[in-house]
Amino acid sequence: MFQAEKHFQSLLRNSIAHSLGKDARTATLFGSAARKEDQPGSDIDLLLVTDGAAKAGLEDKALEFGRGFARKYGIRLSPITYSAAEAKKKYRSGDPLMKNILAHGIDLLDKKLKDVVL
């Protein structure tokens, strides 16, 4: 079971890096999947952070990627996209979601979310 979970995270990481990594500075898995509390039918929550100018394009790519991911694996992907400035602002204002993502999230790309917001 742990082997399958590791394989799936690796698959997700590689898919995101290939499809969204050029535009995303960070990609962080969060929510029940990151906490290993997901159940059958759970979605996968994903925070993408990019440079401000690339945000709209990345949002569109992430939604398309999510549709393809759901067709291929039967798992719904729920991406949220922030610019780096938005992510920093949310962190500095004490946003509970951002704090939760930083505490429990799993970074999927080389660059870490904390390196962008701190």
N, C-alpha and C positions, 0 to 999 in steps of 0.2 A: 504494500500500500504506500509506504513512504517512497519507494522507488518510483512508483507511478506518479506521485505528487511532484517529485523532483523532476521527472521527465516532462510533466506538463508545464511546470514553471520554466524549464529550459526552452520548451517549444514556444511558450508565450513570449519569453524574452527575445528569442530569435526572430519571431514573427514581427514583434513590435520594432525591434532594431532595424529589420529589413524594410518594413513598410513605413514607419513613422520616424525612425531615428535620425534621418537627415534634417527634419524640421523640429524635432523635440529636443530640448536641452536635457530634460529629465522625463522619465516615465516611472511612476510609482504605483504599485499594486496596493490597494488598501481595502478596508472593510472586512467582511466575514472571510473572504478568501485569504487575505493576508494574516488574519488571526487564526486561520485554520478552523473556523466555525461554520464554514459554508455547508449547505445542505443541497441535495438534488434540487435543481431548479433555481438555485441562487445565481445571481449575476456576478460579474467580475467588475469591481470598481477600479478605475484607472485614472490617475491624475497625470496630465501631460503639462509640462511647462516649456514655453518657448519664448523667443524674442518677440516683442510687441508687434512688429511688422508681419510676422509669420503666423500670428494667432488664427486669423480667419481661415487661412489655407489649411492649417493643421486641424482645426475643428472639422472641416469638411472631410479631410483625409481620415480622421479618427472615426467619424460616423460611418464612412464607407468601409473602413477596415473592420469595424464592429459588425456590420451587416454580413460581410464575408466570413468573419470568425464564427458568427452564430450559425450560418449555413453549413460551414465545414465541421464545427465541433458541437453544435447544439447548445452552446453556452452564450448567453447574452452578455455583451460587453457594454459597460456604462462609463464612457469616458467623460472627464471634465477637463477643459483646457483653460489654463491661465497664462497670461504673459508673466515674465519674470517679475515685473513691477507689481502686478496684481498679487502674485504669490507672496512677495515680500510684505506688501501692505496688509494682507490678510494675517500673516504670521505676527507682524508687529502690533496689530490691533487685538490680538488674542483670539482670533477666530477658532472656535472649538474643532471644526472639521480639519483645519490645517494642523492644529496641535495633535489631533488624533492620527493624522496621516504621518506626521513626523515621528510620533511615538511608536506606531505599529506598522507603518508601511514598509514595503519591500521594493527597493530600487531595482529597476530592470535594465537600466542602461549604465554605462560607466560613470557618468556624472551623477552625483547624489543630490537629492532634493535639498538637504540641509546646506549644501555648498552654495545653493542658489539663494535661499531665503535668509540665511544667517549672515 
